[in-house]
Amino acid sequence: MDDAELQAIRQARLRELQAQATQGGGSKSSAEDAEKRREMEEARQTMLVQILDNEARERLARISMVKADKARGVEDLLLRMAQTGQLRGKVSESQLIDLLGQINQQAKPETRIVYRRRFDGDDDDEEYDL
């Protein structure tokens, strides 16, 4: 099996697990749910290993220590890009940095500072007359 076939099989298995998780009823025990979440996370990490080179994976791990939600969003984006065929090879650290920069620019809210000056009505020049 080549890498493309193996990745397609893993992605199909991940979709199956996600579908089962969303369809699952309340009759399952918490141990089974935990096991399914662990399997899904393991499949996710396996796909990320295939997508990212070592330096990029280390950088993403450091980001997840500080901002777990942001790292999770980047992982989701990378997995979607891989599934749609937008990635040609492994993502390098510099490509990951560029991707993070693009995400930061899109997510950065525009900051505006508005000065509201109060008018007291006592602004006479009489104070300055001596």
N, CA, C and O atoms as CSV, one atom per row, in Angstrom:
chain,resi,resn,atom,element,x,y,z
A,1,MET,N,N,0.840,-1.187,0.000
A,1,MET,CA,C,0.000,0.000,0.000
A,1,MET,C,C,0.879,1.243,0.000
A,1,MET,O,O,1.877,1.320,0.717
A,2,ASP,N,N,0.495,2.196,-0.805
A,2,ASP,CA,C,1.238,3.449,-0.783
A,2,ASP,C,C,0.586,4.407,0.205
A,2,ASP,O,O,-0.478,4.127,0.756
A,3,ASP,N,N,1.238,5.531,0.416
A,3,ASP,CA,C,0.785,6.490,1.432
A,3,ASP,C,C,-0.606,7.044,1.139
A,3,ASP,O,O,-1.386,7.272,2.064
A,4,ALA,N,N,-0.921,7.261,-0.119
A,4,ALA,CA,C,-2.228,7.831,-0.463
A,4,ALA,C,C,-3.355,6.874,-0.092
A,4,ALA,O,O,-4.378,7.294,0.451
A,5,GLU,N,N,-3.167,5.574,-0.386
A,5,GLU,CA,C,-4.192,4.586,-0.039
A,5,GLU,C,C,-4.340,4.467,1.473
A,5,GLU,O,O,-5.452,4.409,1.997
A,6,LEU,N,N,-3.210,4.433,2.164
A,6,LEU,CA,C,-3.233,4.322,3.620
A,6,LEU,C,C,-3.912,5.535,4.247
A,6,LEU,O,O,-4.691,5.395,5.190
A,7,GLN,N,N,-3.623,6.700,3.735
A,7,GLN,CA,C,-4.245,7.912,4.261
A,7,GLN,C,C,-5.744,7.914,3.971
A,7,GLN,O,O,-6.532,8.332,4.819
A,8,ALA,N,N,-6.144,7.461,2.806
A,8,ALA,CA,C,-7.569,7.398,2.470
A,8,ALA,C,C,-8.304,6.438,3.406
A,8,ALA,O,O,-9.424,6.720,3.833
A,9,ILE,N,N,-7.681,5.316,3.721
A,9,ILE,CA,C,-8.287,4.341,4.641
A,9,ILE,C,C,-8.422,4.956,6.030
A,9,ILE,O,O,-9.458,4.808,6.678
A,10,ARG,N,N,-7.394,5.635,6.481
A,10,ARG,CA,C,-7.447,6.255,7.811
A,10,ARG,C,C,-8.504,7.344,7.880
A,10,ARG,O,O,-9.218,7.466,8.875
A,11,GLN,N,N,-8.602,8.131,6.822
A,11,GLN,CA,C,-9.609,9.183,6.804
A,11,GLN,C,C,-11.019,8.593,6.798
A,11,GLN,O,O,-11.919,9.117,7.454
A,12,ALA,N,N,-11.204,7.509,6.059
A,12,ALA,CA,C,-12.516,6.855,6.049
A,12,ALA,C,C,-12.857,6.311,7.430
A,12,ALA,O,O,-13.994,6.427,7.887
A,13,ARG,N,N,-11.869,5.718,8.090
A,13,ARG,CA,C,-12.087,5.188,9.438
A,13,ARG,C,C,-12.402,6.315,10.420
A,13,ARG,O,O,-13.259,6.155,11.290
A,14,LEU,N,N,-11.721,7.446,10.289
A,14,LEU,CA,C,-11.986,8.583,11.153
A,14,LEU,C,C,-13.402,9.112,10.933
A,14,LEU,O,O,-14.089,9.468,11.890
A,15,ARG,N,N,-13.837,9.165,9.673
A,15,ARG,CA,C,-15.205,9.609,9.396
A,15,ARG,C,C,-16.227,8.635,9.996
A,15,ARG,O,O,-17.255,9.056,10.527
A,16,GLU,N,N,-15.936,7.333,9.906
A,16,GLU,CA,C,-16.834,6.339,10.503
A,16,GLU,C,C,-16.943,6.544,12.007
A,16,GLU,O,O,-18.040,6.529,12.565
A,17,LEU,N,N,-15.805,6.735,12.655
A,17,LEU,CA,C,-15.811,6.932,14.105
A,17,LEU,C,C,-16.548,8.205,14.484
A,17,LEU,O,O,-17.281,8.227,15.473
A,18,GLN,N,N,-16.361,9.268,13.703
A,18,GLN,CA,C,-17.057,10.520,13.988
A,18,GLN,C,C,-18.555,10.352,13.777
A,18,GLN,O,O,-19.348,10.887,14.552
A,19,ALA,N,N,-18.957,9.619,12.745
A,19,ALA,CA,C,-20.375,9.388,12.496
A,19,ALA,C,C,-20.991,8.563,13.625
A,19,ALA,O,O,-22.109,8.836,14.061
A,20,GLN,N,N,-20.269,7.567,14.090
A,20,GLN,CA,C,-20.767,6.752,15.196
A,20,GLN,C,C,-20.880,7.580,16.465
A,20,GLN,O,O,-21.803,7.391,17.257
A,21,ALA,N,N,-19.951,8.489,16.656
A,21,ALA,CA,C,-19.981,9.315,17.860
A,21,ALA,C,C,-21.176,10.266,17.841
A,21,ALA,O,O,-21.778,10.525,18.883
A,22,THR,N,N,-21.520,10.783,16.672
A,22,THR,CA,C,-22.660,11.705,16.593
A,22,THR,C,C,-23.985,10.953,16.626
A,22,THR,O,O,-24.988,11.509,17.074
A,23,GLN,N,N,-24.018,9.715,16.168
A,23,GLN,CA,C,-25.245,8.940,16.154
A,23,GLN,C,C,-25.479,8.203,17.462
A,23,GLN,O,O,-26.593,7.760,17.738
A,24,GLY,N,N,-24.450,8.072,18.253
A,24,GLY,CA,C,-24.542,7.275,19.473
A,24,GLY,C,C,-25.626,7.768,20.413
A,24,GLY,O,O,-25.822,8.972,20.579
A,25,GLY,N,N,-26.325,6.829,21.025
A,25,GLY,CA,C,-27.384,7.174,21.956
A,25,GLY,C,C,-26.867,7.215,23.374
A,25,GLY,O,O,-25.665,7.096,23.611
A,26,GLY,N,N,-27.770,7.381,24.312
A,26,GLY,CA,C,-27.398,7.455,25.715
A,26,GLY,C,C,-27.159,6.095,26.339
A,26,GLY,O,O,-26.827,6.016,27.521
A,27,SER,N,N,-27.320,5.005,25.568
A,27,SER,CA,C,-27.191,3.672,26.147
A,27,SER,C,C,-25.740,3.230,26.301
A,27,SER,O,O,-25.473,2.233,26.973
A,28,LYS,N,N,-24.812,3.938,25.703
A,28,LYS,CA,C,-23.413,3.538,25.780
A,28,LYS,C,C,-22.817,4.001,27.097
A,28,LYS,O,O,-23.203,5.025,27.660
A,29,SER,N,N,-21.879,3.224,27.559
A,29,SER,CA,C,-21.241,3.589,28.823
A,29,SER,C,C,-20.167,4.638,28.589
A,29,SER,O,O,-19.714,4.854,27.465
A,30,SER,N,N,-19.781,5.269,29.653
A,30,SER,CA,C,-18.762,6.311,29.537
A,30,SER,C,C,-17.409,5.712,29.159
A,30,SER,O,O,-16.593,6.384,28.528
A,31,ALA,N,N,-17.162,4.465,29.533
A,31,ALA,CA,C,-15.908,3.811,29.164
A,31,ALA,C,C,-15.829,3.615,27.654
A,31,ALA,O,O,-14.773,3.810,27.051
A,32,GLU,N,N,-16.953,3.229,27.045
A,32,GLU,CA,C,-16.968,3.059,25.589
A,32,GLU,C,C,-16.804,4.392,24.888
A,32,GLU,O,O,-16.108,4.483,23.876
A,33,ASP,N,N,-17.434,5.419,25.414
A,33,ASP,CA,C,-17.289,6.758,24.837
A,33,ASP,C,C,-15.848,7.237,24.929
A,33,ASP,O,O,-15.313,7.808,23.978
A,34,ALA,N,N,-15.231,7.006,26.065
A,34,ALA,CA,C,-13.838,7.407,26.242
A,34,ALA,C,C,-12.936,6.647,25.276
A,34,ALA,O,O,-11.990,7.211,24.726
A,35,GLU,N,N,-13.229,5.379,25.075
A,35,GLU,CA,C,-12.435,4.565,24.154
A,35,GLU,C,C,-12.587,5.073,22.723
A,35,GLU,O,O,-11.608,5.127,21.979
A,36,LYS,N,N,-13.791,5.441,22.338
A,36,LYS,CA,C,-14.006,5.968,20.981
A,36,LYS,C,C,-13.306,7.307,20.798
A,36,LYS,O,O,-12.707,7.566,19.754
A,37,ARG,N,N,-13.385,8.153,21.815
A,37,ARG,CA,C,-12.681,9.451,21.726
A,37,ARG,C,C,-11.181,9.233,21.609
A,37,ARG,O,O,-10.505,9.929,20.852
A,38,ARG,N,N,-10.661,8.269,22.358
A,38,ARG,CA,C,-9.231,7.967,22.292
A,38,ARG,C,C,-8.855,7.458,20.906
A,38,ARG,O,O,-7.825,7.854,20.360
A,39,GLU,N,N,-9.678,6.584,20.334
A,39,GLU,CA,C,-9.406,6.063,18.994
A,39,GLU,C,C,-9.450,7.178,17.950
A,39,GLU,O,O,-8.612,7.229,17.049
A,40,MET,N,N,-10.427,8.063,18.079
A,40,MET,CA,C,-10.519,9.174,17.128
A,40,MET,C,C,-9.316,10.097,17.254
A,40,MET,O,O,-8.771,10.546,16.246
A,41,GLU,N,N,-8.902,10.383,18.476
A,41,GLU,CA,C,-7.749,11.247,18.682
A,41,GLU,C,C,-6.470,10.583,18.163
A,41,GLU,O,O,-5.592,11.247,17.612
A,42,GLU,N,N,-6.383,9.281,18.346
A,42,GLU,CA,C,-5.213,8.545,17.846
A,42,GLU,C,C,-5.172,8.583,16.318
A,42,GLU,O,O,-4.108,8.784,15.733
A,43,ALA,N,N,-6.316,8.391,15.671
A,43,ALA,CA,C,-6.370,8.465,14.210
A,43,ALA,C,C,-6.022,9.870,13.737
A,43,ALA,O,O,-5.335,10.042,12.730
A,44,ARG,N,N,-6.492,10.856,14.457
A,44,ARG,CA,C,-6.198,12.257,14.126
A,44,ARG,C,C,-4.701,12.528,14.214
A,44,ARG,O,O,-4.122,13.140,13.317
A,45,GLN,N,N,-4.078,12.072,15.294
A,45,GLN,CA,C,-2.639,12.284,15.465
A,45,GLN,C,C,-1.838,11.533,14.399
A,45,GLN,O,O,-0.811,12.028,13.936
A,46,THR,N,N,-2.295,10.357,14.013
A,46,THR,CA,C,-1.614,9.597,12.973
A,46,THR,C,C,-1.647,10.357,11.644
A,46,THR,O,O,-0.651,10.408,10.923
A,47,MET,N,N,-2.795,10.941,11.336
A,47,MET,CA,C,-2.884,11.711,10.095
A,47,MET,C,C,-2.016,12.959,10.164
A,47,MET,O,O,-1.403,13.342,9.168
A,48,LEU,N,N,-1.959,13.598,11.332
A,48,LEU,CA,C,-1.108,14.781,11.471
A,48,LEU,C,C,0.366,14.431,11.310
A,48,LEU,O,O,1.138,15.226,10.775
A,49,VAL,N,N,0.758,13.246,11.770
A,49,VAL,CA,C,2.143,12.808,11.594
A,49,VAL,C,C,2.464,12.690,10.113
A,49,VAL,O,O,3.573,13.009,9.686
A,50,GLN,N,N,1.493,12.231,9.330
A,50,GLN,CA,C,1.710,12.106,7.890
A,50,GLN,C,C,1.724,13.457,7.198
A,50,GLN,O,O,2.413,13.627,6.192
A,51,ILE,N,N,0.980,14.415,7.716
A,51,ILE,CA,C,0.853,15.719,7.074
A,51,ILE,C,C,2.022,16.642,7.402
A,51,ILE,O,O,2.518,17.345,6.522
A,52,LEU,N,N,2.472,16.648,8.671
A,52,LEU,CA,C,3.476,17.606,9.139
A,52,LEU,C,C,4.854,16.971,9.240
A,52,LEU,O,O,4.981,15.789,9.561
A,53,ASP,N,N,5.896,17.770,8.962
A,53,ASP,CA,C,7.236,17.282,9.242
A,53,ASP,C,C,7.535,17.512,10.730
A,53,ASP,O,O,6.733,18.118,11.441
A,54,ASN,N,N,8.684,17.028,11.193
A,54,ASN,CA,C,8.981,17.043,12.633
A,54,ASN,C,C,8.985,18.440,13.238
A,54,ASN,O,O,8.416,18.649,14.310
A,55,GLU,N,N,9.617,19.401,12.568
A,55,GLU,CA,C,9.706,20.748,13.115
A,55,GLU,C,C,8.324,21.396,13.216
A,55,GLU,O,O,8.010,22.057,14.206
A,56,ALA,N,N,7.511,21.199,12.191
A,56,ALA,CA,C,6.163,21.777,12.214
A,56,ALA,C,C,5.319,21.129,13.311
A,56,ALA,O,O,4.538,21.803,13.982
A,57,ARG,N,N,5.483,19.820,13.487
A,57,ARG,CA,C,4.731,19.124,14.531
A,57,ARG,C,C,5.152,19.607,15.916
A,57,ARG,O,O,4.312,19.752,16.804
A,58,GLU,N,N,6.451,19.859,16.106
A,58,GLU,CA,C,6.937,20.384,17.382
A,58,GLU,C,C,6.381,21.787,17.638
A,58,GLU,O,O,5.970,22.100,18.755
A,59,ARG,N,N,6.368,22.616,16.617
A,59,ARG,CA,C,5.844,23.978,16.776
A,59,ARG,C,C,4.359,23.934,17.132
A,59,ARG,O,O,3.904,24.678,18.001
A,60,LEU,N,N,3.619,23.078,16.472
A,60,LEU,CA,C,2.190,22.960,16.764
A,60,LEU,C,C,1.965,22.440,18.188
A,60,LEU,O,O,1.007,22.840,18.850
A,61,ALA,N,N,2.833,21.564,18.651
A,61,ALA,CA,C,2.736,21.071,20.035
A,61,ALA,C,C,3.006,22.197,21.030
A,61,ALA,O,O,2.345,22.283,22.065
A,62,ARG,N,N,3.976,23.060,20.719
A,62,ARG,CA,C,4.247,24.201,21.605
A,62,ARG,C,C,3.074,25.181,21.612
A,62,ARG,O,O,2.737,25.751,22.651
A,63,ILE,N,N,2.467,25.368,20.467
A,63,ILE,CA,C,1.305,26.252,20.406
A,63,ILE,C,C,0.157,25.671,21.221
A,63,ILE,O,O,-0.561,26.405,21.899
A,64,SER,N,N,-0.013,24.369,21.156
A,64,SER,CA,C,-1.121,23.740,21.889
A,64,SER,C,C,-0.928,23.837,23.396
A,64,SER,O,O,-1.906,23.792,24.142
A,65,MET,N,N,0.303,23.969,23.856
A,65,MET,CA,C,0.537,24.150,25.292
A,65,MET,C,C,0.019,25.505,25.761
A,65,MET,O,O,-0.457,25.645,26.887
A,66,VAL,N,N,0.116,26.497,24.884
A,66,VAL,CA,C,-0.272,27.852,25.254
A,66,VAL,C,C,-1.727,28.126,24.884
A,66,VAL,O,O,-2.505,28.615,25.704
A,67,LYS,N,N,-2.080,27.808,23.651
A,67,LYS,CA,C,-3.438,28.074,23.148
A,67,LYS,C,C,-3.972,26.801,22.502
A,67,LYS,O,O,-3.838,26.596,21.295
A,68,ALA,N,N,-4.573,25.959,23.315
A,68,ALA,CA,C,-5.048,24.654,22.837
A,68,ALA,C,C,-6.135,24.803,21.780
A,68,ALA,O,O,-6.156,24.041,20.813
A,69,ASP,N,N,-7.031,25.761,21.944
A,69,ASP,CA,C,-8.112,25.928,20.980
A,69,ASP,C,C,-7.599,26.399,19.623
A,69,ASP,O,O,-8.113,25.988,18.583
A,70,LYS,N,N,-6.596,27.252,19.636
A,70,LYS,CA,C,-6.018,27.722,18.379
A,70,LYS,C,C,-5.284,26.574,17.667
A,70,LYS,O,O,-5.401,26.416,16.452
A,71,ALA,N,N,-4.538,25.788,18.426
A,71,ALA,CA,C,-3.823,24.657,17.839
A,71,ALA,C,C,-4.809,23.643,17.259
A,71,ALA,O,O,-4.573,23.075,16.193
A,72,ARG,N,N,-5.907,23.424,17.965
A,72,ARG,CA,C,-6.927,22.491,17.480
A,72,ARG,C,C,-7.536,22.996,16.174
A,72,ARG,O,O,-7.795,22.209,15.263
A,73,GLY,N,N,-7.763,24.299,16.083
A,73,GLY,CA,C,-8.290,24.882,14.853
A,73,GLY,C,C,-7.323,24.733,13.689
A,73,GLY,O,O,-7.740,24.454,12.565
A,74,VAL,N,N,-6.038,24.918,13.951
A,74,VAL,CA,C,-5.028,24.763,12.909
A,74,VAL,C,C,-4.963,23.299,12.467
A,74,VAL,O,O,-4.844,23.010,11.277
A,75,GLU,N,N,-5.041,22.381,13.433
A,75,GLU,CA,C,-5.045,20.958,13.091
A,75,GLU,C,C,-6.249,20.620,12.216
A,75,GLU,O,O,-6.119,19.902,11.224
A,76,ASP,N,N,-7.413,21.136,12.582
A,76,ASP,CA,C,-8.620,20.892,11.788
A,76,ASP,C,C,-8.445,21.414,10.366
A,76,ASP,O,O,-8.811,20.751,9.395
A,77,LEU,N,N,-7.882,22.606,10.263
A,77,LEU,CA,C,-7.665,23.205,8.948
A,77,LEU,C,C,-6.699,22.354,8.117
A,77,LEU,O,O,-6.941,22.106,6.935
A,78,LEU,N,N,-5.621,21.918,8.733
A,78,LEU,CA,C,-4.648,21.090,8.018
A,78,LEU,C,C,-5.265,19.763,7.566
A,78,LEU,O,O,-5.007,19.303,6.453
A,79,LEU,N,N,-6.070,19.159,8.422
A,79,LEU,CA,C,-6.711,17.900,8.048
A,79,LEU,C,C,-7.699,18.101,6.898
A,79,LEU,O,O,-7.774,17.273,5.989
A,80,ARG,N,N,-8.455,19.198,6.938
A,80,ARG,CA,C,-9.374,19.481,5.833
A,80,ARG,C,C,-8.611,19.717,4.539
A,80,ARG,O,O,-9.013,19.240,3.477
A,81,MET,N,N,-7.507,20.455,4.631
A,81,MET,CA,C,-6.706,20.725,3.441
A,81,MET,C,C,-6.144,19.428,2.862
A,81,MET,O,O,-6.083,19.265,1.643
A,82,ALA,N,N,-5.736,18.510,3.734
A,82,ALA,CA,C,-5.205,17.233,3.269
A,82,ALA,C,C,-6.306,16.388,2.628
A,82,ALA,O,O,-6.069,15.718,1.622
A,83,GLN,N,N,-7.486,16.417,3.195
A,83,GLN,CA,C,-8.588,15.617,2.661
A,83,GLN,C,C,-9.058,16.138,1.308
A,83,GLN,O,O,-9.487,15.362,0.454
A,84,THR,N,N,-8.978,17.443,1.115
A,84,THR,CA,C,-9.412,18.013,-0.158
A,84,THR,C,C,-8.294,18.049,-1.194
A,84,THR,O,O,-8.516,18.475,-2.327
A,85,GLY,N,N,-7.098,17.607,-0.819
A,85,GLY,CA,C,-5.996,17.541,-1.770
A,85,GLY,C,C,-5.266,18.851,-1.980
A,85,GLY,O,O,-4.571,19.014,-2.983
A,86,GLN,N,N,-5.408,19.784,-1.063
A,86,GLN,CA,C,-4.728,21.078,-1.206
A,86,GLN,C,C,-3.268,21.004,-0.775
A,86,GLN,O,O,-2.488,21.902,-1.096
A,87,LEU,N,N,-2.886,19.961,-0.060
A,87,LEU,CA,C,-1.498,19.798,0.366
A,87,LEU,C,C,-0.810,18.820,-0.568
A,87,LEU,O,O,-1.322,17.731,-0.828
A,88,ARG,N,N,0.341,19.209,-1.068
A,88,ARG,CA,C,1.080,18.368,-2.000
A,88,ARG,C,C,2.059,17.444,-1.283
A,88,ARG,O,O,2.244,16.298,-1.692
A,89,GLY,N,N,2.671,17.924,-0.242
A,89,GLY,CA,C,3.640,17.132,0.504
A,89,GLY,C,C,3.487,17.434,1.975
A,89,GLY,O,O,2.468,17.965,2.417
A,90,LYS,N,N,4.513,17.090,2.725
A,90,LYS,CA,C,4.474,17.395,4.153
A,90,LYS,C,C,4.608,18.899,4.360
A,90,LYS,O,O,5.329,19.583,3.634
A,91,VAL,N,N,3.904,19.388,5.356
A,91,VAL,CA,C,3.936,20.818,5.666
A,91,VAL,C,C,5.179,21.094,6.509
A,91,VAL,O,O,5.388,20.466,7.547
A,92,SER,N,N,5.996,22.037,6.054
A,92,SER,CA,C,7.203,22.394,6.787
A,92,SER,C,C,6.872,23.435,7.853
A,92,SER,O,O,5.760,23.959,7.915
A,93,GLU,N,N,7.866,23.714,8.685
A,93,GLU,CA,C,7.664,24.696,9.753
A,93,GLU,C,C,7.395,26.083,9.171
A,93,GLU,O,O,6.547,26.815,9.681
A,94,SER,N,N,8.106,26.444,8.114
A,94,SER,CA,C,7.894,27.769,7.511
A,94,SER,C,C,6.491,27.874,6.898
A,94,SER,O,O,5.863,28.930,6.971
A,95,GLN,N,N,6.004,26.795,6.302
A,95,GLN,CA,C,4.648,26.817,5.761
A,95,GLN,C,C,3.620,26.928,6.881
A,95,GLN,O,O,2.600,27.600,6.731
A,96,LEU,N,N,3.890,26.269,7.999
A,96,LEU,CA,C,2.994,26.351,9.156
A,96,LEU,C,C,2.972,27.774,9.715
A,96,LEU,O,O,1.917,28.286,10.091
A,97,ILE,N,N,4.147,28.406,9.765
A,97,ILE,CA,C,4.228,29.789,10.244
A,97,ILE,C,C,3.423,30.706,9.331
A,97,ILE,O,O,2.705,31.582,9.812
A,98,ASP,N,N,3.536,30.513,8.014
A,98,ASP,CA,C,2.758,31.317,7.069
A,98,ASP,C,C,1.261,31.107,7.274
A,98,ASP,O,O,0.481,32.058,7.241
A,99,LEU,N,N,0.874,29.866,7.484
A,99,LEU,CA,C,-0.540,29.550,7.711
A,99,LEU,C,C,-1.044,30.198,9.002
A,99,LEU,O,O,-2.155,30.725,9.047
A,100,LEU,N,N,-0.226,30.153,10.039
A,100,LEU,CA,C,-0.592,30.790,11.307
A,100,LEU,C,C,-0.731,32.308,11.135
A,100,LEU,O,O,-1.633,32.922,11.705
A,101,GLY,N,N,0.153,32.895,10.359
A,101,GLY,CA,C,0.068,34.325,10.094
A,101,GLY,C,C,-1.211,34.694,9.370
A,101,GLY,O,O,-1.841,35.704,9.686
A,102,GLN,N,N,-1.598,33.876,8.396
A,102,GLN,CA,C,-2.847,34.130,7.678
A,102,GLN,C,C,-4.046,34.008,8.603
A,102,GLN,O,O,-4.977,34.809,8.528
A,103,ILE,N,N,-4.024,33.014,9.468
A,103,ILE,CA,C,-5.132,32.821,10.410
A,103,ILE,C,C,-5.201,33.986,11.381
A,103,ILE,O,O,-6.292,34.459,11.701
A,104,ASN,N,N,-4.053,34.457,11.856
A,104,ASN,CA,C,-4.034,35.588,12.781
A,104,ASN,C,C,-4.569,36.855,12.131
A,104,ASN,O,O,-5.286,37.622,12.773
A,105,GLN,N,N,-4.235,37.084,10.876
A,105,GLN,CA,C,-4.726,38.275,10.189
A,105,GLN,C,C,-6.232,38.213,9.990
A,105,GLN,O,O,-6.914,39.233,10.087
A,106,GLN,N,N,-6.751,37.034,9.714
A,106,GLN,CA,C,-8.191,36.894,9.519
A,106,GLN,C,C,-8.941,37.042,10.833
A,106,GLN,O,O,-10.035,37.605,10.866
A,107,ALA,N,N,-8.363,36.543,11.908
A,107,ALA,CA,C,-9.061,36.519,13.188
A,107,ALA,C,C,-8.841,37.789,13.996
A,107,ALA,O,O,-9.551,38.028,14.972
A,108,LYS,N,N,-7.878,38.599,13.611
A,108,LYS,CA,C,-7.555,39.785,14.405
A,108,LYS,C,C,-8.654,40.829,14.251
A,108,LYS,O,O,-8.896,41.324,13.150
A,109,PRO,N,N,-9.310,41.159,15.339
A,109,PRO,CA,C,-10.325,42.209,15.248
A,109,PRO,C,C,-9.652,43.571,15.089
A,109,PRO,O,O,-8.565,43.808,15.616
A,110,GLU,N,N,-10.299,44.435,14.375
A,110,GLU,CA,C,-9.748,45.766,14.167
A,110,GLU,C,C,-9.947,46.576,15.442
A,110,GLU,O,O,-11.060,46.686,15.955
A,111,THR,N,N,-8.876,47.128,15.934
A,111,THR,CA,C,-8.927,47.899,17.167
A,111,THR,C,C,-9.129,49.364,16.839
A,111,THR,O,O,-8.423,49.941,16.011
A,112,ARG,N,N,-10.106,49.951,17.504
A,112,ARG,CA,C,-10.357,51.375,17.343
A,112,ARG,C,C,-10.367,52.016,18.714
A,112,ARG,O,O,-10.905,51.468,19.676
A,113,ILE,N,N,-9.774,53.163,18.780
A,113,ILE,CA,C,-9.778,53.933,20.019
A,113,ILE,C,C,-10.554,55.208,19.757
A,113,ILE,O,O,-10.239,55.974,18.846
A,114,VAL,N,N,-11.570,55.419,20.569
A,114,VAL,CA,C,-12.408,56.600,20.416
A,114,VAL,C,C,-12.267,57.433,21.687
A,114,VAL,O,O,-12.507,56.947,22.792
A,115,TYR,N,N,-11.878,58.682,21.514
A,115,TYR,CA,C,-11.759,59.596,22.642
A,115,TYR,C,C,-13.059,60.375,22.777
A,115,TYR,O,O,-13.516,61.014,21.829
A,116,ARG,N,N,-13.630,60.315,23.929
A,116,ARG,CA,C,-14.838,61.101,24.198
A,116,ARG,C,C,-14.462,62.170,25.214
A,116,ARG,O,O,-14.193,61.888,26.382
A,117,ARG,N,N,-14.453,63.340,24.754
A,117,ARG,CA,C,-14.061,64.437,25.629
A,117,ARG,C,C,-15.309,65.000,26.297
A,117,ARG,O,O,-16.342,65.219,25.664
A,118,ARG,N,N,-15.176,65.219,27.564
A,118,ARG,CA,C,-16.295,65.775,28.312
A,118,ARG,C,C,-16.239,67.291,28.255
A,118,ARG,O,O,-15.172,67.896,28.360
A,119,PHE,N,N,-17.383,67.878,28.091
A,119,PHE,CA,C,-17.475,69.326,28.059
A,119,PHE,C,C,-18.183,69.757,29.335
A,119,PHE,O,O,-19.356,69.445,29.541
A,120,ASP,N,N,-17.467,70.474,30.185
A,120,ASP,CA,C,-18.030,70.893,31.464
A,120,ASP,C,C,-18.739,72.231,31.399
A,120,ASP,O,O,-19.531,72.533,32.291
A,121,GLY,N,N,-18.503,73.012,30.425
A,121,GLY,CA,C,-19.130,74.315,30.344
A,121,GLY,C,C,-18.350,75.388,31.098
A,121,GLY,O,O,-18.644,76.574,30.947
A,122,ASP,N,N,-17.370,75.004,31.899
A,122,ASP,CA,C,-16.568,75.949,32.658
A,122,ASP,C,C,-15.280,76.301,31.938
A,122,ASP,O,O,-14.329,76.771,32.563
A,123,ASP,N,N,-15.236,76.087,30.674
A,123,ASP,CA,C,-14.015,76.370,29.936
A,123,ASP,C,C,-13.945,77.848,29.585
A,123,ASP,O,O,-14.025,78.232,28.418
A,124,ASP,N,N,-13.798,78.645,30.587
A,124,ASP,CA,C,-13.660,80.084,30.368
A,124,ASP,C,C,-12.182,80.432,30.349
A,124,ASP,O,O,-11.336,79.712,30.879
A,125,ASP,N,N,-11.920,81.507,29.750
A,125,ASP,CA,C,-10.559,81.995,29.764
A,125,ASP,C,C,-10.298,82.835,31.005
A,125,ASP,O,O,-9.205,83.380,31.162
A,126,GLU,N,N,-11.290,82.948,31.892
A,126,GLU,CA,C,-11.148,83.758,33.090
A,126,GLU,C,C,-10.089,83.215,34.030
A,126,GLU,O,O,-9.459,83.968,34.772
A,127,GLU,N,N,-9.899,81.923,33.995
A,127,GLU,CA,C,-8.917,81.318,34.880
A,127,GLU,C,C,-7.513,81.793,34.555
A,127,GLU,O,O,-6.639,81.858,35.419
A,128,TYR,N,N,-7.325,82.114,33.317
A,128,TYR,CA,C,-5.998,82.488,32.892
A,128,TYR,C,C,-5.742,83.985,33.004
A,128,TYR,O,O,-4.602,84.428,32.863
A,129,ASP,N,N,-6.768,84.753,33.251
A,129,ASP,CA,C,-6.587,86.193,33.380
A,129,ASP,C,C,-6.037,86.511,34.764
A,129,ASP,O,O,-6.580,86.063,35.774
A,130,LEU,N,N,-5.015,87.246,34.804
A,130,LEU,CA,C,-4.431,87.617,36.092
A,130,LEU,C,C,-4.427,89.083,36.291
A,130,LEU,O,O,-3.968,89.564,37.327
